[in-house]
Amino acid sequence: MGFEHPTSFAWAVLAAVVAALYLWRFPYRQHPVATFSFWQRALARRPAWFTLRFWMSLAVQIVLVLLIVTALTEPFFQQVAASRRWMVLVLDVSASMAATDQSPSRFTQMQDQARQMIGNLRRGEQMVILSAGSTIRPIGRWGASSESLLAAVDGLEPTDGPARITDAIAIAQDLLRDRPNGYLVVLSDGTFPDADAVGRMHGVRLVTVGGDSRNAAITRLDAHPQRADPSRWEVLVEIANRGNAPVQTELDVGLADAPPQTVSIQLDRSQTVRHRLTVSAPQGGLLQARLTTDDHLAADNLAQRRLPALAAPRVRWIASDDQVARALQHALRTITPIQLDGGPQMPERFDPETITVIHRLVPQEIPPGPLLLIDPENSSDLWDHDGYVTGTDCTVVSVDPLAPPIADVDWKHVVFERMSRLRFHVPSRTMAVVASGDPLVSALDRPDGKVLVLHASPLREHSDLILRADFARLLQQTVRWLADDDDRAGACPDVVADRVGRVWRAECWDRAASGTTGDVIRLKAGQTVQRIDESVIPQQLFEGPLVALDRVGKWRTTGGDTSPEPPDDDREQGFVPVNLLDSKASSLVPAAALSTDSLPLADPVRDQPLWMLLAGLAIALLTVEWCLYHRRFLV
Amino acid sequence: MMKLFDAPFRNRCARLDDMARRHWGTRLLGRRLDRRWAGGSEFVGHSDYTCGDDFRYVDWHLCARLDELMTRQYRGSEDRSVHLLVDTSAGMQLGQPAKFDVARRLAGALGYLALAGLDRVEAVGFADRITAQLAPVRGLASLARLLRFLDQLPPCSAPVRMRHAIDAFTRNRPHRGLAILISDLFDPEGFEAAVDRLVLHGFQPYLLQVVDDREAEPDFGGSVEMVDVVHGQMRRVYLEEIDLVNYRRVFAEFRAGCRSYCARRGIGITQTQTSTPWEQAIMRMIRSATNRMVAGRGA
């Protein structure tokens, strides 16, 4: 036998007080009577045991007080104490839990089950709740009261991120280490990765919610500028059926402020379709793909992406040969928009922000900034000129298809009669190789800017390149590569992660405004992140050094000393469109082999505390004492 | 100036007298007529001669006409004496108001009714003996004398011994009649012997029992030191609820025993408590006596 509050035994002194009060009698009061005879006859009728009634009543009152005092100490049996459980409740708050296939939602059903488990906690049992979305957050602590746990469960909301149940289970197992009677329960819809394995885990009870569902989801939204016309974007939208039933829907794709293109889609179960569309956005903007279907999960019906505005690169050409100069100007003008100038002489000073295209002329020291050098005829600080390669040795034999400057250039039919052989002093990347083994196109790796070297001259006396459309294509791709314009597509999405390892994909995150360091979003002092485009869910404001964007929609940074004013137009910088963070999070279909009976753990049995039994006995004794005092059963 | 009997008392008595006359005429408390057949002076009729009849009452003239023996019947005069016996023992001093005061008021009221009916009224105070007595008086002119006697009737510290007192009362008492015994009847030796004596001596007893409210329904308990005011004895007891219940039962049995005894003997009895107004007690006596008279006529 143990006691929760042994100090309450101090109240036992009340028994002595009660006994003293009971034994202390009031002074006798005199009552004159005419005769004793009636009283003698009345007193003679007392039952024989009545002489013990006085002491019986005293004993009952003392026992009554002791019972109440013992009840105050909240006694318990050691066997009960030994069987008390330490419970960790892992709640799945992923996007799929917001599905409305259950009334009103899977999340609400899970909350009900969590409340029921909290209500079934026996006295002395401890529970910790882990909220497992794309972040794992403990709510409550060991020793938290049932009321606080219930309040924590009530305060939960489903996120639009995936569920890291396995990581949460690992944390829960750490919490339960060295705890007797550890009990780990996972409340989920079973759609998270490795759900089968979790269902078979020893010591883990997986309780699932959810049922048949209907869900069409946008699982991918990619956009790339066309190489021929960078103001037009190739948009790839992937739509998948993430439910149990076939769905029919319409897909709207377009800029936020323009009429969308609509595509009708019919998806069988588990079917995935992709649609490629072209969107014109020379000024950039917010690209939206939206499914107009009434399915059970709304978060994956919208995907957004911010398209940056097309920048006009500054290009300076330097060529002493008129033929080459005309060819360069003709080819470079096909790049729109562009700021083009040039001449036959070397400038006195090179602008590092300007792309410089030089034919044959070679400065002693290669200037900083992006450079395209065509057929350099002299040595410089970056290379030594080692003669020429001529004849059939100039035949192109190998091309790096992934090299952006030459990706779409057809080298097979280009004839070179002569090309320079250069010995580089710095590391270089060879993009095209001729038959002699010498590089035809080289990219130099230097910190002052990209340098691309075309070892051959496009002049007609040495090659037919200048007559081909591939020359213009080579210049366009090279200029775009030198201007880092290819990163327009590649930079999106940015991958950001927070301190505890949660990873987010934020589309086109403005690093300068947010103060991003590496892969971690770290807000400056005074900055906040706020959802700006959600009308159903109230706007949420986040403050703190690290921010998790776990809701689909647009987010914006505001405040801070150096951040710009909040933009009024979505086309401006400063907001982050966030899509469903993991395409798997949209799946509403649980793992097929999921078993919820993997752990032979009984449901908690609600037991009545011992103090209630004592209180009941005290009430019974109070009734006995009341009857003894009033003799209701005697008269 | 009398404490117990003020002017309003007389007025109330006058109203009660009007009411009583409508019920019982001159037969106070419905007493029986004391007729002495063939012994009186008022001729009421003839009857057949029966063995033992006095030959002097044989009506020879009628015998000659009817050729059979007939005797003349006479009705004697009523002995219209009323004796008011008031218990003055120490036990009667208890109560709020004291049973003794209530008893005297009742005696005064009954004396008024009797005097108004031209009865001869005699008042006696008794305890273990006759402690005081008023010579018989008649007529309302003597009311003041009667009331003064009752008002000045001294209480007695002696215990009540009704048999001794009644023996002394009946001795050398030439006039019989209605004897109204006003007491709590708490005689340790029992009141029955005393009442039997009254009957034996030709009195027509009527019992008027006066008890205190706290004697009938004691409202005290716990640590109590009871003092017997008659004998001066004390007794400490711790009274429980059960004791009070048993006491009420014992006391109720005692009062029921009184009624049962009187019913067996054909004796009128009225039981009242000190909290009951004396007029109400008299009116109950009037109704009770009227009922007895009606029942007697029916029989």
Contacts between the chains, C-beta under 8 A, distances in Angstrom:
chain1	res1	chain2	res2	distance
A	25	B	222	7.7
A	25	B	223	5.2
A	25	B	238	7.7
A	26	B	222	6.4
A	26	B	223	5.5
A	27	B	223	6.9
A	28	B	223	4.6
A	28	B	224	6.4
A	28	B	225	4.1
A	28	B	236	5.6
A	29	B	220	7.0
A	29	B	222	7.7
A	29	B	223	6.7
A	29	B	224	5.9
A	29	B	225	6.8
A	30	B	224	7.9
A	30	B	225	4.9
A	30	B	226	7.8
A	30	B	227	5.7
A	31	B	220	5.8
A	31	B	224	5.4
A	31	B	225	7.1
A	31	B	226	5.3
A	31	B	227	7.0
A	32	B	94	5.9
A	32	B	226	7.7
A	32	B	227	4.7
A	32	B	228	7.9
A	32	B	229	4.7
A	33	B	94	7.4
A	33	B	215	7.6
A	33	B	226	5.2
A	33	B	227	7.0
A	33	B	228	6.2
A	33	B	229	7.2
A	34	B	90	7.9
A	34	B	91	3.4
A	34	B	92	7.8
A	34	B	94	5.4
A	34	B	184	6.5
A	34	B	186	5.1
A	34	B	212	8.0
A	34	B	215	6.8
A	34	B	228	7.8
A	34	B	229	6.6
A	34	B	230	6.7
A	35	B	91	6.5
A	35	B	186	4.8
A	35	B	188	6.8
A	35	B	228	6.8
A	35	B	230	6.9
A	36	B	226	7.0
A	36	B	228	5.5
A	36	B	233	7.1
A	36	B	235	6.6
A	37	B	186	7.7
A	37	B	188	6.4
A	38	B	215	8.0
A	38	B	247	6.1
A	38	B	250	5.0
A	38	B	251	5.4
A	38	B	254	6.8
A	39	B	226	6.4
A	39	B	235	7.8
A	39	B	237	7.5
A	39	B	243	8.0
A	39	B	247	6.3
A	41	B	246	7.9
A	41	B	250	4.6
A	42	B	243	5.7
A	42	B	244	8.0
A	42	B	246	3.9
A	42	B	247	3.9
A	42	B	249	7.4
A	42	B	250	4.9
A	43	B	237	6.7
A	43	B	243	6.1
A	43	B	246	7.5
A	45	B	246	4.3
A	45	B	249	7.7
A	45	B	250	7.7
A	46	B	242	6.7
A	46	B	243	7.0
A	46	B	246	7.4
A	50	B	240	7.8
A	50	B	242	7.2
A	53	B	240	7.5
A	54	B	238	7.9
A	629	B	241	7.2
A	630	B	241	5.9
A	631	B	240	7.3
A	631	B	241	5.6
A	631	B	242	4.7
A	631	B	245	7.5
A	634	B	242	5.9
A	635	B	241	7.8
A	635	B	242	6.4
A	635	B	245	4.8
